[in-house]
Every structure is written in structure tokens, then in C-alpha cells.
Amino acid sequence: MKRTTLFVLIVALLVLGSVVTACKPAASTEEFVFGVVLVGPYNDHGYSEAHYQGAKYAETKIPGARMVYLDKLNSADRPGTTLEQVVEEMVAEGAKLIITTSDDFGADTDVVAAKYPDLPFVHMSGDNVLTGEAPDNVANFFSKMEYTKAIAGCAAALATETGEVGYLGPLINDETRRLASSAYLGCRECWETYRGGDPEDLRFVVNWIGFWFNIPGVTLDPTVVANDLFNSGVDVLMSGIDTTEAIVVAGQRMDKGEKVWAIPYDYEGACEIKPEVCLGTPYFNWGPVYVEIINKVLDDKFEHEFVWHDPYWKDLSDEDKSYVGFKYGPALTEDQQKDLEDYIDKLADGKTKFFVGPLNLQDGTAYLADGEKATDEQIWYLPQLLEGMEGASQ
């Protein structure tokens, strides 16, 4: 055989081999299906959307990860639908992990998890692992929003002209008491430090609607409550509910010529609803949490544990590392933002009065002695609002 002919034959074989190789399917990454149960709409611009976006983030970071979800699991939107029914459907779709995202799902998560002992469950925001009520296949995860609520409270203190700040609260429990109180502590300290004000002259009033969002006929209407707070003299309204009424109402009143501001909650993009009134947003960044949980399951390292994540103080806006963040609002002035940045630096360094005594509970009972710093447990199980706050504690 001539060299030329041999060369042509070799080249042809190599080309054929390349074509055959190209036609072979690539080695597929095994799919990992995880279920997410949301209490509100997946696009509520609040708490549920923050979870939904966190799960979508995990899909982009973990090869093969795929979310299945159900939103609006509450008595108003889906009467008669149970968590057990939802989990059964998710398992049928191949779910190997179930994440329930609301305090409202705590007891049901434990009951359903007991029926699926080989399936890992994560209940976000709960503490039944700590109390011993949760089955061994349940973990609790949450993030320390308390810090960014204090930052939001500081922003309110820097902007208020009436010295009256309102807090639109959901239902009353340990979580909501400590978040509202965190906002108050940040507000009070910045009122003193940067405004030179007397704490006795600061009004911080909390009105609760009865649930995480409006359920007609069951809760108070958050739009009405927000307007009532503004009518009482409040000029900065902070949100503690899952939805957007605080910033919507503030925007409506600004459009009528009133000088008011709002601080929405939960979702990073919440300021976009009405940027002109928005002082900033404390938000959950669930993406890194979902990645952590899914990887634990994939690596067979899932544990029966309670995890309460600190912020990533080097960069609160780091989407890959910070579990909570604060987004500065367009309504902040340059000087206000500088003061707020200074407060954040002090908060990160532990140089603030954040849950440091002397502090009393709302009824005057001693909570923290002079110079005493609260433990995580003392903060988590805060039994009342703090002295100086208006509003119900129970």
C-alpha cells in the first residue's frame, strides 16, 4: 500500500472515530430533585419569592439539582390541602429532600417527616430540633435577620422627621418579637448616636395584622393598618410581613404630597416597587443555604441539627456567602448612608448596644443586666417586646 493511500485511510478512520464519539451521549449528571413548600405566592416580592429565588440559585450551582415546589400553602389559598398530600406528590416526582419554609409549617413538618423516616426534611425558621420535638430526619435552618433588621431600624432613625417609626407586624411569636425588637434597638441607638436624640422622645409602635400576609376575613387588612400608622404621626413605616403593603401605601401617600418613607422586608428587589420612598431593604439570601443543605444530602452528611447563620460581614451583599443582606434604598441621602455604613461597621465589630444591657422587657421585667450581652438562646426566645416599644407582646 502506498504511503499516500495509507495516510488517507488513517485520516478517514480518525475522522470516523471523532464522529462516532461526538454522536455518543455525554455522561449525564444524576438528577437530584428537591421539594420546596412556600406559604405565599412564589412571586410575592417578599419572603416566599426570596425562597423561590434561593432554590433557583441552587439549581444553577449544583449540577443535576431540580426544584419542584408548591406555593400558597395556607388555609385561604388552598383550603383542605395538607402538607402530607404535598409531600406525597413531591416524593412521587422523585424528591429526595423536602424543605418547608414557614414557621406555620413547624408541627406538620414533624408529623409528615415521621412518616418518611428515610427522607431528609428541613424546616426553615423552626427550632423543634432544639426542643427535642423533631424526628431524627428533620433539621432546622435559619439566618440572623436580627442584624439586618437593626440596620433597617437605624435607617428609619436617620430619616424620620417626626421621631415616630411604625412597624407593620405579622402574627406574634418568638421570631416576630425578636425581629421587631432588633429593629427598635437599631433605631434607638442611631437616634441617639447620629441624631443626638433622647430615647424618651422616640416613638416606636408595632401593629400586628395576625398572619404573614393578608387573609380577608381572618387578619387585619395591612393596607388599613399601614394607613392607620401613618395617620397616627408615623413618617417611616417598616415592614415585618411577607408582602409589600408598607411600601405601596407609603408610595401612595408620597404621591399625594406627604413626606413619608418605607422599609420593606424579605426580598432584595423590594425597593423597586417605589424607589422614591424606600430607605432600604433587609433581605434573606437563601441561595447559599439551599446549596449547603443539598450538598449535605448529596455527600451523605445531612444531620439532625439546628443552624442559625451569621451574616457575612465582609460583604453583606455577597450573593454566594452572605445569608442575609441589606440593600441601600434610593431615598437615603448621602449623609444618611454614611452614618448607616458606620453603624454597620460597629455592628459587625460588636461595638454597638445590640442586645446588650441594661435592657428591660416591655412590662419592666429585667432582661439583661448592665453590660450583659444576650446569648443566642435569650434572643431566640425573647418573651416580650422591649421596654420603650408600643404594641402587644402576646
GIPEUR-V731299 format. One record per residue. N is the residue number from 1. PSI is psi in whole degrees, 0 to 359 (NA if undefined). OMEGA is omega in degrees with one decimal (999 if undefined). Layout:
BEGIN
{{N/PSI/OMEGA} {N/PSI/OMEGA}}
END
This chain:
BEGIN
{{1/134/179.5} {2/152/179.6} {3/321/-178.2} {4/316/-179.6} {5/318/179.2} {6/319/179.9} {7/316/179.6} {8/320/-179.4} {9/318/179.5} {10/315/178.4} {11/317/-179.7} {12/318/178.7} {13/320/178.6} {14/317/179.2} {15/317/179.7} {16/319/178.3} {17/321/179.0} {18/320/-179.6} {19/316/-179.4} {20/317/179.4} {21/319/-179.1} {22/331/-178.3} {23/344/178.5} {24/139/177.0} {25/140/178.0} {26/150/178.1} {27/120/-174.0} {28/144/175.0} {29/132/-178.9} {30/134/-178.5} {31/139/174.0} {32/111/-178.7} {33/131/175.7} {34/141/-177.9} {35/139/179.5} {36/128/-179.6} {37/121/-176.0} {38/142/-179.9} {39/332/-179.2} {40/185/178.7} {41/144/-178.8} {42/344/-177.8} {43/38/-174.9} {44/1/-174.6} {45/29/-179.3} {46/220/-171.3} {47/313/-177.0} {48/321/178.0} {49/325/176.7} {50/319/176.6} {51/316/-179.9} {52/315/179.2} {53/326/176.0} {54/320/178.2} {55/321/176.9} {56/322/176.2} {57/315/-179.2} {58/324/177.8} {59/324/-179.1} {60/339/-174.8} {61/338/-175.8} {62/111/-179.2} {63/130/177.3} {64/349/-179.0} {65/134/178.4} {66/127/179.0} {67/138/160.5} {68/143/-174.1} {69/159/168.1} {70/129/176.6} {71/173/176.0} {72/37/175.2} {73/88/177.4} {74/165/-171.5} {75/337/-179.1} {76/313/-175.6} {77/325/-177.7} {78/65/179.8} {79/134/178.8} {80/345/178.0} {81/128/-177.9} {82/158/176.3} {83/324/179.5} {84/318/177.4} {85/318/-179.1} {86/314/-179.3} {87/320/178.8} {88/317/179.0} {89/321/179.7} {90/321/177.0} {91/320/177.7} {92/333/177.3} {93/359/175.8} {94/11/-177.0} {95/133/179.2} {96/6/178.8} {97/137/176.7} {98/129/177.9} {99/117/174.7} {100/139/-160.6} {101/1/-175.6} {102/147/172.2} {103/328/-178.4} {104/342/-176.9} {105/4/-171.1} {106/301/-176.3} {107/317/-178.8} {108/324/178.2} {109/316/-179.6} {110/319/-178.9} {111/314/-178.6} {112/320/179.5} {113/324/179.1} {114/336/179.7} {115/349/177.8} {116/67/-171.4} {117/341/-179.5} {118/2/-178.6} {119/124/178.6} {120/137/176.5} {121/142/171.2} {122/124/173.5} {123/112/177.9} {124/135/173.8} {125/350/-176.6} {126/177/-179.3} {127/22/-177.2} {128/343/170.9} {129/318/179.0} {130/319/-175.5} {131/349/179.8} {132/6/-178.2} {133/337/-173.7} {134/143/173.2} {135/166/-175.5} {136/341/-178.9} {137/16/178.2} {138/137/170.9} {139/154/175.0} {140/131/175.4} {141/143/171.2} {142/170/-179.1} {143/152/-172.8} {144/74/174.8} {145/342/-179.5} {146/320/-178.8} {147/315/-177.4} {148/338/170.1} {149/322/176.2} {150/321/177.0} {151/317/178.2} {152/320/177.0} {153/323/176.4} {154/315/178.9} {155/321/178.5} {156/317/179.9} {157/323/-178.9} {158/332/-174.1} {159/331/-171.7} {160/138/176.0} {161/343/179.1} {162/345/-174.2} {163/20/-179.0} {164/120/-177.7} {165/134/178.9} {166/152/178.9} {167/115/179.9} {168/102/-171.5} {169/157/177.7} {170/239/171.4} {171/174/-177.9} {172/120/172.5} {173/187/-178.7} {174/314/-177.0} {175/312/-174.4} {176/328/175.8} {177/315/-176.3} {178/330/178.0} {179/316/177.2} {180/320/180.0} {181/325/175.7} {182/317/177.7} {183/319/179.4} {184/317/-178.9} {185/317/176.6} {186/321/179.9} {187/313/-177.2} {188/317/-177.8} {189/318/-178.9} {190/331/173.6} {191/317/178.9} {192/311/-169.3} {193/314/-172.2} {194/337/179.4} {195/348/-178.9} {196/26/-176.0} {197/160/175.0} {198/129/179.0} {199/331/179.3} {200/338/-179.2} {201/358/-179.1} {202/129/176.4} {203/127/178.3} {204/107/-171.9} {205/133/-179.4} {206/125/172.9} {207/127/-176.7} {208/141/178.2} {209/340/176.0} {210/350/175.4} {211/178/-176.2} {212/340/177.0} {213/174/-174.1} {214/128/169.0} {215/103/-176.0} {216/131/179.5} {217/351/-179.3} {218/311/-179.7} {219/169/165.3} {220/150/179.4} {221/117/-176.9} {222/333/176.2} {223/317/177.9} {224/316/-179.5} {225/318/178.8} {226/315/178.8} {227/321/177.9} {228/320/178.9} {229/315/177.3} {230/319/180.0} {231/335/-178.4} {232/354/178.9} {233/353/176.7} {234/137/173.7} {235/355/170.3} {236/125/-180.0} {237/120/176.7} {238/142/178.8} {239/138/170.9} {240/7/-179.1} {241/171/-173.1} {242/346/-172.0} {243/186/-158.4} {244/11/-171.7} {245/325/-176.9} {246/311/-177.7} {247/329/177.9} {248/312/-179.0} {249/318/177.5} {250/319/178.5} {251/320/178.6} {252/320/-178.7} {253/325/175.1} {254/320/179.7} {255/339/177.3} {256/4/175.6} {257/2/179.8} {258/148/179.3} {259/90/-177.5} {260/162/-179.5} {261/166/177.8} {262/156/173.6} {263/100/178.6} {264/190/-168.6} {265/154/166.2} {266/311/-166.6} {267/130/-172.3} {268/324/-175.6} {269/14/-173.0} {270/330/179.8} {271/336/-175.8} {272/342/-179.5} {273/320/177.5} {274/80/-173.3} {275/328/-174.0} {276/336/-178.2} {277/358/-168.4} {278/120/178.8} {279/346/-179.3} {280/170/-178.3} {281/121/166.8} {282/131/-173.2} {283/155/173.4} {284/138/173.1} {285/88/-171.1} {286/346/-176.6} {287/304/-179.9} {288/329/178.9} {289/314/179.1} {290/318/178.5} {291/315/179.6} {292/313/-177.4} {293/312/-177.9} {294/317/179.0} {295/326/176.6} {296/319/178.7} {297/315/-179.3} {298/325/-178.9} {299/9/-178.9} {300/39/179.7} {301/16/178.5} {302/136/-177.3} {303/158/171.1} {304/89/-169.5} {305/160/173.5} {306/122/-177.7} {307/126/179.2} {308/99/-169.6} {309/137/170.9} {310/158/171.0} {311/161/172.3} {312/95/-169.7} {313/337/179.0} {314/330/179.1} {315/97/-178.3} {316/338/-177.3} {317/6/-179.8} {318/110/-174.3} {319/344/-179.5} {320/346/-172.3} {321/333/-174.5} {322/126/-175.6} {323/338/171.4} {324/157/179.8} {325/173/172.8} {326/125/179.2} {327/121/179.9} {328/138/-178.7} {329/151/178.9} {330/337/-176.8} {331/349/176.2} {332/137/172.3} {333/168/179.0} {334/317/180.0} {335/320/178.5} {336/320/179.8} {337/322/177.2} {338/317/177.9} {339/320/-179.8} {340/319/177.1} {341/322/177.7} {342/318/178.2} {343/319/179.0} {344/318/177.8} {345/318/179.9} {346/323/178.5} {347/318/178.9} {348/325/-178.3} {349/358/-178.7} {350/25/-177.0} {351/19/179.7} {352/180/178.8} {353/34/-177.1} {354/108/-175.3} {355/48/173.7} {356/134/-177.6} {357/165/10.1} {358/132/176.4} {359/137/174.5} {360/157/170.9} {361/172/-172.4} {362/326/-178.2} {363/7/178.5} {364/354/177.1} {365/136/178.5} {366/132/179.7} {367/306/178.1} {368/132/177.7} {369/166/-179.1} {370/122/179.1} {371/353/-179.4} {372/133/178.1} {373/132/-177.9} {374/143/171.5} {375/165/175.4} {376/320/-179.0} {377/321/178.8} {378/324/177.8} {379/313/-176.5} {380/317/-176.1} {381/41/178.6} {382/118/-171.0} {383/339/-179.4} {384/168/164.7} {385/171/-176.9} {386/157/176.9} {387/134/-177.1} {388/346/178.3} {389/144/172.2} {390/145/178.5} {391/161/-177.8} {392/146/175.8} {393/344/-179.8} {394/NA/999}}
END
